[in-house]
Amino acid sequence: MDMEKLKQWMDVAKSMQGGDFWGNIFDQEFAKQFMNEQQMKGPFPGTNQQTSREESPSRTFPTIDILEGEEEVIVIIELPGVLKENVELGLNNNILTVKGKVLPLHPHLKITYTERFYGEFQRQVTLPDSITPNEINAKFWNGVLIVRYPRIHEKGEIIPIE
């Protein structure tokens, strides 16, 4: 690597951040302090903080798996603690939508720490095929919504070649 370019890059980083950028990066005490601050912000055990959907955008609820076979497609949607009556499933073209509400298990108790999701949710997933709602079969079993539909292999018209 060209040392002059490296030096220029380091100077740009220092001017963008201000202060002793590289000294802070390699300073063990600064790194420990930074990690402690991040732990206090995040949903880590022992922080005595309630987490919410807004604090952890990388988490998605509910989790969804799509399994594709030659003859059928299966969509598995995990809905732990959700009642079947609180779930709605919809289809628009090849977009499957699941929405509903997760109620707290003990609403009269104060939540001091949680990793579970509570509240209203909605997820959309694009199915690999275009289907109609009457082709879908959905079953709710032990907090898992299993959606299946058969794959229809349409044979197009054969066009004669002259």
N, C-alpha and C positions, 0 to 999 in steps of 0.2 A: 504494500500500500504506500502511496506517496505521502511522506511525512508532512509536507507542506499543506496538502489538502486536509490531513487529519488535524493539524494545528488550526487551520481555518474553521473546520467544523466544530472543534472544541471552543473556539472563541465565539462562534455564533451561538452555540448552546449556552455559554456563560452569559452573553449579552441578553439572550431571550429570557433566561431564568433570573438573572441578577444574583448578586452575591457570589459566594464561592461554590459554584455549581458542582464542579468535579470533586472538590474537597468534601462537600456534603454527601456526594454519592459514595465515596470510599470511607467516610467517617463512620466507624462502628456505632458510636453513641447516637449519632443522628439517625442511622438506619434503625436502631432499636426504638428510638422515640417515635419515628414514623410508623413502624409496625404496631406499636402500642396504640397510637392514635387511630389507626385503621381498625384495630380490633374493637375499640370502643364504639366505632361507628357501625360496625357490621353485626349480623345476626350470629354471634358466636356464643357457645354455651358459657354460662356464668356472667354474661353482660347485664342480665336482669332487664333486658329491653324486649318489648313486643316488636315483632317484625311485621311488615305489611307488604302488600304487592308492590307498592311504590318504591320501597327500599331495595327490592331485589328484582329488577326487571329481567335478569337473565333466567329466573325461574318462570316456568310456564305452568299454568293449571288449566285444565287437566293435562296430564301427559298422554300422548297419543302414539300408537304404533300402527303402521299400515303394512299388511302382509299381502303380497301379490303372488298368486298362483296362476297356472294356465286356465283353470276352470272357475276360480272365484277370487274375490278380494275380501279380506277381513280387516276391519278397523277396530282396534282395541283402545278404549278410552277409560282411563283409570279415574274413578270418582270416589275416593275413600270418604266415608262419613256422609255421603250425599244420599238423600232419599230419592227413590224413583219419581215420586210426585214433584220433586224440585228440579227435574231435568227436562229439557226440551230439545228435540232433534229436528233439524230442518235440512232441506236440500234445494239448491238453486243452481241449475245446470250441473256442473260437476264439483260444486262447492258444498261440502258437508259442514253444517254449523251445529255445535252443541253449546247450549247455554243453560244456566241455572243458578242456584244459590246454595252455598255451603253454610249451614247454621252451626254455631258453636255447640259442642257437646254439653257443656255446663255453662249456660248463659248467665247464671247468677254468680259465678265466680270470676274474680279478676285474673286476667291472663298476665303473668309476669314474664313468660318466655314462651315462644311458640315458633315452630317451623312449618306448621300446618297452615293452609290457606283457609280463610273465612271470608264470606261475602259473595257478591255476584260475580259470575265469570261468563266468558264467551270465548270460544275458540273456533276458528274456521280452518278447514284442511281441504286441499284440492285433491280430489280423487283422480286416479289414473284413467278413468273411463267416464264418458257421459252416460248417465242413466236416468231413469224416472223413479220417483218415490215408490211406486208399486213394485219395483224390482228389489227393494231393500228389505232386509229382515233385521230387526234390532231386538236384542234381549238384554235385560239388566240383571246381573247376577253377582251378589256379594261385592257391591261397589265397583263393578266393572261393567261398562256398557260395550257389548259386542255387536258390531254392525257388519253384516255380510251381504254380498250380492254376487250373483253368478256373472261370469264374463260371457258375453254373447259375441261369438265370432261370426260376423256378417261376411258373407261371400258377396263380393261385388258382381256386377254384371260383367260378363265376358264380352269383350269387344273384338270382333273379327278384324284381322289385319289383312289388307289386300296386297 
